[in-house]
Amino acid sequence: MAEASRKSKISAARRLALKTKLLKTATVMLEDEKEQKKLKRETTLRERVPPLQLSGLSLQDLQALCKELHQKIDVVDEERYDSEVKVAKNNKEIENLSQKVFDLKGKMKRPALKRVKISADAMLGALLGSKVKESVDFKANLKTVKKEEEKKEEVTDWRKNVEAMSGMEGRKKLFDAGQ
C-alpha cells in the first residue's frame, strides 16, 4: 500500500525504455563474454597442443605418435582424477564442519550434574573466595518469635460442670457454644 500511494518519479514509458536498453546492453555483454571465453580457450589449446602434421609420416611414426598421445592423455587423466579426489575430500570436510557448526548452534548439551554435599561455610568460601574467613552463624541472624501461650481452661470441679449442663438448659448452652 505504501508503494501504491507513493508516486514514481519516472514515467512508465521512460521506465520501459530504460529496461529495454538495460536488457540490450546485457545481451551484448553476454555475447562479448562468450566470444572472449572462446578465444581464450582456442589460444590455450594452441599453446598446449601443437597442430598435428600427419602427412608424410610412415606407419611406425604414426604408431609412435599415437603412443605418445596416449601417454599424455594418461597423465592428464591422472591429474584430473587427483584434482577430483581433492575436491571431493574438501567438499566432505566442508560438509562435516558445517554440520558441526549447525549442531553447536542448534542445541547445547547439558552435562549430567552430580549431587555434592557441601557445608554452608564451604559453599560461601567457594562463592566468595577468601573474603569469608570466619564461619557464619546463620541461626544468630534469624528473627526470634515469641510464642503466645495457649489459653488454658481452668481446671474446675467436673461435678459442678455436669450439674450446670444437665437438663434442657445445659443442652441449649452446648448448642449455643457450638455455633
Solvent accessible surface area in square Angstrom, and as a share of the most:
residue,aa,sasa,rsa
1,M,209,0.94
2,A,81,0.63
3,E,137,0.62
4,A,94,0.73
5,S,93,0.60
6,R,177,0.65
7,K,181,0.77
8,S,72,0.46
9,K,206,0.87
10,I,80,0.41
11,S,70,0.45
12,A,74,0.58
13,A,78,0.61
14,R,131,0.48
15,R,99,0.36
16,L,115,0.57
17,A,44,0.34
18,L,64,0.32
19,K,114,0.48
20,T,59,0.34
21,K,125,0.53
22,L,123,0.61
23,L,120,0.60
24,K,138,0.58
25,T,75,0.44
26,A,45,0.35
27,T,72,0.42
28,V,83,0.48
29,M,134,0.60
30,L,105,0.52
31,E,109,0.49
32,D,72,0.37
33,E,84,0.38
34,K,141,0.60
35,E,101,0.45
36,Q,122,0.54
37,K,133,0.56
38,K,121,0.51
39,L,107,0.53
40,K,144,0.61
41,R,165,0.60
42,E,66,0.30
43,T,57,0.33
44,T,50,0.29
45,L,85,0.42
46,R,155,0.57
47,E,140,0.63
48,R,196,0.72
49,V,87,0.50
50,P,86,0.54
51,P,116,0.73
52,L,97,0.48
53,Q,150,0.66
54,L,96,0.48
55,S,105,0.68
56,G,87,0.83
57,L,68,0.34
58,S,63,0.40
59,L,129,0.64
60,Q,145,0.64
61,D,72,0.37
62,L,60,0.30
63,Q,98,0.43
64,A,60,0.46
65,L,41,0.20
66,C,69,0.41
67,K,138,0.58
68,E,83,0.37
69,L,60,0.30
70,H,115,0.52
71,Q,121,0.54
72,K,108,0.46
73,I,95,0.48
74,D,81,0.42
75,V,81,0.47
76,V,91,0.52
77,D,61,0.32
78,E,111,0.50
79,E,109,0.49
80,R,124,0.45
81,Y,136,0.52
82,D,78,0.40
83,S,54,0.35
84,E,87,0.39
85,V,71,0.41
86,K,133,0.57
87,V,85,0.49
88,A,61,0.47
89,K,141,0.60
90,N,81,0.42
91,N,85,0.43
92,K,116,0.49
93,E,93,0.42
94,I,111,0.56
95,E,105,0.47
96,N,73,0.38
97,L,94,0.47
98,S,63,0.40
99,Q,95,0.42
100,K,124,0.53
101,V,76,0.44
102,F,137,0.57
103,D,60,0.31
104,L,127,0.63
105,K,168,0.71
106,G,58,0.55
107,K,128,0.54
108,M,161,0.72
109,K,173,0.73
110,R,224,0.82
111,P,102,0.64
112,A,102,0.79
113,L,161,0.80
114,K,181,0.77
115,R,232,0.85
116,V,112,0.64
117,K,197,0.83
118,I,83,0.42
119,S,68,0.44
120,A,47,0.37
121,D,68,0.35
122,A,48,0.37
123,M,94,0.42
124,L,38,0.19
125,G,28,0.27
126,A,79,0.61
127,L,133,0.66
128,L,85,0.42
129,G,37,0.36
130,S,93,0.60
131,K,171,0.72
132,V,42,0.24
133,K,173,0.73
134,E,128,0.57
135,S,82,0.53
136,V,55,0.31
137,D,90,0.46
138,F,104,0.43
139,K,164,0.70
140,A,74,0.58
141,N,124,0.64
142,L,122,0.61
143,K,179,0.76
144,T,126,0.73
145,V,120,0.69
146,K,188,0.80
147,K,186,0.79
148,E,161,0.72
149,E,165,0.74
150,E,149,0.67
151,K,200,0.85
152,K,181,0.77
153,E,160,0.72
154,E,149,0.67
155,V,149,0.85
156,T,95,0.56
157,D,57,0.30
158,W,166,0.58
159,R,142,0.52
160,K,142,0.60
161,N,82,0.42
162,V,87,0.50
163,E,128,0.58
164,A,53,0.41
165,M,67,0.30
166,S,70,0.45
167,G,54,0.52
168,M,153,0.68
169,E,132,0.59
170,G,0,0.00
171,R,170,0.62
172,K,135,0.57
173,K,107,0.46
174,L,107,0.53
175,F,132,0.55
176,D,79,0.41
177,A,85,0.66
178,G,69,0.67
179,Q,161,0.72
